[in-house]
Amino acid sequence: MTTAPTKPSETKPAATDAQLLGWDPVFDELGFPQDPDNLYTQTVSTMLKSAEIINLRHRVKIILAQPKNEIMVHFPVKMDDGHHRLFKGYRVQHNNALGPYKGGLRFHSDVHLDDVKSLAFLMTMKCSLVRVPFGGGKGGIKVNPRELSPDELMRLSRRFTSAIAANIGPDYDIPAPDVGTNAQIMAWIADTYVNISASNRDVNPSAVVTGKPLEVGGSLGREKATGQGVVDVIKEMLPEIGIPIKDMRVSILGFGNVGSWAGKILQDLGARVIAVADHTGALRNDEGIDCHAMADYCARNGGLAGFEKSAETTATGGNASTGGTPISLDEFYETPVEVFIPAALEQMIKEREAAMINAKVIAEAANAPITPAGDRVLQQRGIEILPAILCNAGGVVVSYFEWVQNKSCVTWDVEQVDKELNRHMVMAARRTNLARQRYQCDLRTASYIAALEHIGKVYTVRGIFP
């Protein structure tokens, strides 16, 4: 195992936490708290570092450093036993210089304002990088959806929609699924919006959300879009690094929608997914885990625990064996692979995990899965990181396709969706590579530069009102 890097204090003895974070004068100007563990400060810091490299105008930096709108609502929901619970919900609209706000809705017990702000900010960067005409938004409810019955979940979704209905719309802010939400919840939101909105005479008001079921205007290819986008980036970037897809060893952290689809697609391309971990445990099989069977098992059982004992042991294509041997989380991180895919929640890879990871490349399928301290460890160890605003952008690209189909009253076949998604992801990867070559920087910085250059040009043309 590679040893941990030299501590920053050994090279900068008097460095403060703020200095280690890369504290920018913009933070002081806007009154940011000097908290290096704050996710929003961390994400904005990366943007400001990249903005400095390209001499982005000060006015654009301060606009991007704070969301345009932060909406917080409290609303009651009737439970099955007849009593009411009060829930807290958020919708953060970061920036709409490129187009309507766009971003997911997260139902999770750890949802809070700074995380939602960070995710909205990252959506702005993603949309700019892949060149879709949306700005960044994000929302969520502080709730554990697994604790609710289907009827309670429906009432929660509809009541939240009514609370924010005046702040969303098919031409203003278009939510989508995220952690803890799915196509069914999007259908409830669309139906509620259509029935209560004053704009229900629009051509297709159900375009207020994407990620809907096919029966109510969803798009083919949307469910797998984020995982497919991760694979499209890997296929584009790895040849330059010298890693062939065939027989490539992969480990995946998180086996929800994104992780499972990335695993299934890579398996079908001939890669071997040899280690998988989620909130219920971790498995390893050096011959290759059958991701198709595991995805089916996880969908029914809520996690991979027990998969090695299940009857689902028939490979369904590509390089795969059966289940696997249970291992500890530390053993999971230490499993030698060519590509490690973090596809769970934010900030899971800290210094300790970064020192254990035994991979050549990390493809960030989750939003901001690595802390700045973890990022420094990985960079010093020479591990290539394919950044989240590139790898994770497939979902918003196909959400854009769904929105276009809804607004145009047309339907695309899955081949057209996949072809257009691949074009957007490949071009975004090439923009990132060009920025790295031009500015001699890491890929994360390069991805932000490629996004900021586009936003900067838009603000130059549009100006600042009044």
N, C-alpha and C positions, 0 to 999 in steps of 0.2 A: 504494500500500500504506500502511496506517495505521502510523505510527511507534510504536516501543515506548513503553510508559508511563514516567512518571517513576520512577526507582528508589526503593524504600522508604527507602534511606539518605538521600535528599534531603529527606524529610519527617520521618524519625526518625533523626537522625544516629547515635545510640548503640545502635540496635536490634541485637539478637543474632539468630542464626538461630532460636533457640527462640522469641523474641518474635514474629518474623515468622510463624512457624508458628501462633501463637496458643496459646502454652504455657499449660496449665491446671494449677492446683494438684493436681488429681486425678492427673496424671502423676507428680508428685513423691511423692504418697502411695503410689502403686502401684509406684514404682521404675522408671518408663519411662526409657530412655536418651534424651538430648536429641539426637536425630538427625532433622533436618527432612526427610531424604530417605527415611526409613522409611515404607513404604506403610501399615503398620498404625497408626502414630502419626498419620499424616495423616488416615486415615478416622475414627479415634476423635476427633481434634480437631474435625472437622466436627460430629460428634454432640454433643460437649460444648458447643460454641458454641451450637448450637440448643437444647440442654437448659437453658443459662443463660437464654436468652430467655424460656422458659416456666416458669422456676423449678422444674424437675424435681427431685424429692427426691434428696439426696446419695446415699442408699443405692442408688437405681436407677442413678445415674450410675456408681458404682464397679462395680456388678454388670455393666453393659453394657460397661464399658471393658476387661474381660478375658474370654476364653472360659471356659466352665465346664469343658470337658475338652479337652486337647491330646494326641492319640494319635500316636505315632511308631513305625513298625515297620520292621524290616529282614528281608528274606526272600529265599531263593535261588530261582532259576528255571533250569531246564535249557534250554540253547540247542540249536539244531538240530544243531550239531557235536558235541554230547555233553557239553560243559563247562557249568559252572554260573556264573551271574552273580548278585551280591548287589545287590538294589534297595532303595531307601528309599521308604517310603510314609507318608502322613499322613491322619488324619481329625481335624478340629477341630470340636467341638460347642460353638457359641458360647452359645446361650441357648434354653431350651425352656419359657419361661413361657407362650407362646401355644399350644404343642403340640409334637409330635415334631420332632426336628432334621430339616432338609431342605436338601439342597444337592448340587451336582455333584461329579463326580470328574474331575480334570484329569490327563492324561498328557502331560507336557511336560518338556523338559530344564531349564527354569528354575524348576521347582516348588521352593519352600522354605517354611519354617514361617511366616514373617511374611506372605507373600502369601496362604497358605491361611487364616491367621487373619483377614486383611482381608476375604477373600471370604466367610468364614463370618459375620463381623460384618455385611457388607452384605446377606446373605441374611436375617438377623434384621430389618433395617430394611425390606427389600422385602416380606417376609411381613406385617409389621405395616401397612405402607402400603396394600397391596391387600386386607388383611383376610382372609387365608387362615390357618387354624389350625395353622401350623407355626412352628418356631423356626429359627434359622440354623445350618447346618452346611456344611462343605466338606472336600474331600479330594483326594488326588492322589498320583501316583508321579513321581519324578524320572527321566524316561526320554524318549527321542525315539522315539515309536511308529513313525515312518517307517523306522527302522533295523531293525525286527523283522519277521520273517516272520509270516504269519497264525497259524501254530501257536505261535510264540513269544509272540505277543500274547495268544492264548487262555490259555496256561499262566501268563503274567504276571497276567492278570485273575483267573483262578481262584485262584492262590496268594495274591494280595493279599486276595481275599475271605475265604479261610480265615484269614488273619492278623488280620482285623478283624471276623470274624463275630460274636464275642461282644459287639461294640460297636455293631452295627446291628440293625435289625429293623423290620417293618412298622408297629409301634406305638411305635418308639423313635427310629430314625434311618433315613431313606430317601434313599439316594444317587440321582443322576441323571447324565446325560451333561454334559460340559463340553468345553473345548478338548482335542482329541486323543482323545476317546472318542465312542462312537456307540451306536446301538440294539443292534448285535451284541454289543458289550462288556457292555451292560446285560443281555442275554439270558444270557451266560456267568455273570455275577455272580448273577443270580436262580437259575439252575440250580444253581450251586455252593452257594448259601445253602440252597436247599430240601433238598439232599442231605446237608448236614453239620449243619444247625441242629437243636437240640433242640425248636424250636418249629414243626417241619414239619407239625404237625397243625392249624395255624391254618387258618382258612377259605380264605385264599389267601396263603401265605407268599411267593409271587413278588411281592407288593406291597412287598417290601423295597426295590425300586428302581422308578423311573419312567423314561420314555423308552425303553421296551422296544419290540421289533417288535410289530406288530399280532397276529401269530400266537400270541404268548405273553402277551397281556394289555395290550399298548400301547394308547394312545388315538389315535383319529383327530385330526388337527390338532396333535399334539405336535411334529412335526418343524419346522413353521413357526411355532410358538407365540411364540418370542421376537421374531422378525422381525415377526410380525403385531401383537404388543403394541406395538412401536416405532411402527408405522404407526397403530395406534389412538390412541396418545397424540398423534402429529403431527396427525392429523385433528381431535382435540379441541382442541388448543392453538393451532394456527396461525390459525384464523379471528379470534381475539382479537388476534393480532399483525398481521393484515391480509395474510396470504399465502394465495392460493388454491392448491389441489393441482394443478389443471389447468395444464399447461405449467410447473410449478414445476421449477427446476433443482436437481439433487441431486448431491452427490459422496459416495462411500462409501469409507472406509478399512477394509480387511479384507473379503474376499469368501468367508468360510466360510459356515456354516449361517445365522447371524444376518444378516450383510450381504447375502447372496444373496437370502434370502427377503424382507428389507425392500425390496431393489431390485426384485424381481419384482412384489411387491404394489403398490409405488408406480408402477411402469411401467404396470401394468394399470389404475391409477386415473387415468392421463393425465399423470403427472409425467415429466420427462426426467432420467434418470441420465446425466450428461455426463462424469463422471470417476470412475474406480475405481482403487484401489491395493491391492496386497497384498505379501507378502514376496518376490514374484518380479518386481515391476515396477508400472508405472502406465500407464493409457490415458486418452485424452480424445477425446470426440466431441460437439461442441456440438449435433448433431442428436439425440443420445440413443443410448446403448449398449444393445444388446439383452441385458438381464439374464438372460432365460431361456436363451438360447444360451450366454452366458458361464458361467452356473452349471453347465450340462452339461459345458462344456469344462473348467472348473476341477475338477469332480468326477473327470474322467478323467486330467487332467494335473497335478494338485496345485498349480495356480496359474494366473494369467491370462497369463503370458508366452507369447507366440506366438499369442494369440487373434486378433490383428489379421490374421494370415496364414492363419487356419484357414478351413475351408469353411463354418463355421456363421455365416452372414451373413444369415439370413432372420429378420426380425422376427416375433415371435409374439404381438403384442398391445400395446395402449397406444402411447405415444410412444417409438419406438425405431428406430434406423437399422440399423447393422451392428456392426462392431467399433469401432476407434478408432486414434488415433495415439499411439505410445509417447511418454511425457513423463517428466521427472525427478520425483522426489518433491517437490522444492521447487515445481515448476510445478503439481503436483497440488494442493498446499495453496493456491496462489495462484489457482486456477481460481475465477472468480466464480460463486457459486451462492446460492440462497435457503437451502438446508438442507444442512449437512454432517453425515454420520453416521459417527462413529468406532465401528467394529464389530470391532476387532481385540483386542489385549491391553491390559493396564493401563499407565498412565503414559506413553503414547506422545506426548501433546501437552504439550510443555514450553514454556518461554518463547519459544524461537525459532519453533517451529511455530505457537504461538498468535498471534505477531505477523504471520505470513504468511497465516493463514486468511482467506479472502475470502467470508464467509458472513454471513447475517443471524441464523440460528438454528443451534445445534448440538444434535442429538438423540443423547444418549449411549447407544448400543446396547451398548457394551462396559462392563465393570465398571471404574469409576475410571479412565477413559482420559486424564484431564487432571490434571496435577500442580497443587498449590496455587499455585505460581508462574505456571503457565500460566493457571490460573483467574483470577488477579488481572489478567493482561494482557487476557484476553477480557472481563472485567467492565468494565475501564476503557475498552475499545473499544466497549462497548455491545452486545456480541453476546449474545443470549439463549441460555441453556443449559437444555435440558430434561434434568433429572438422571437418572443411571443407575438409582437405586433405583426410579424411576418407569418410565422407558422400557424397562429391561431385565427387568421383572418378569413379562412374559408367559409365560416358560418355567416359572416356579414355579407360576403360576396353573393352567396346563394340566397340570402335574405333579400338582397337587392334584386336578384332575378325574380323571386316570388312577388315582390312589390311591383316590378315592371309588368309581370304577367297579369296581376290583379288590376292594375291601372289601365292596361291595354285590352283586358278581356280576352287574353289568349292563353294557350297552354303549351309549354315546351316539353319535348320528350327528354328522357334522362340523358341521352347521348349529347344533346345540345347543352344541357346544364353542365355536364362533366367537361365538355370541350371548352365552354366559356370560363368555367371555374379554373381549369388548368391554365388557360391563357392569362387570366388575371394573376394567379399565384406565381407563374413563371416570370412574368414581367416584373412583379414586385420583388422577386428574388434577384433578378438581374439589376434592378435599380439599387438594391442593397449592396450587391457586389461591386457595382460601379462606384458607389459612394465610398466603400471601403478602400478601393484602389486609389481613388482621387484624394482622399484625406488621410490615408494610412492609419486607419482606426479599426477597432473591433467591430464585429457585425452588429451588435446591439446599437452602438453609437451610429453606425452607418444606416441602420434602418430608420432611426429617428431623423437623421439628416435628410434621407430621401423623402420622408413624410413632411418635414418642416419646410423644405425647399418648395414643395407644392403649395402648402398653406401660405407661405410667405408671398408667393407670386399672386395668389388670390387676393390677399389683403392689399398688395400693391395696386392691383387693378380696381378693386372695390373701394378702397379707402376706408376711413373710419368715420361713421356718422356721428354728429352732424358736420 
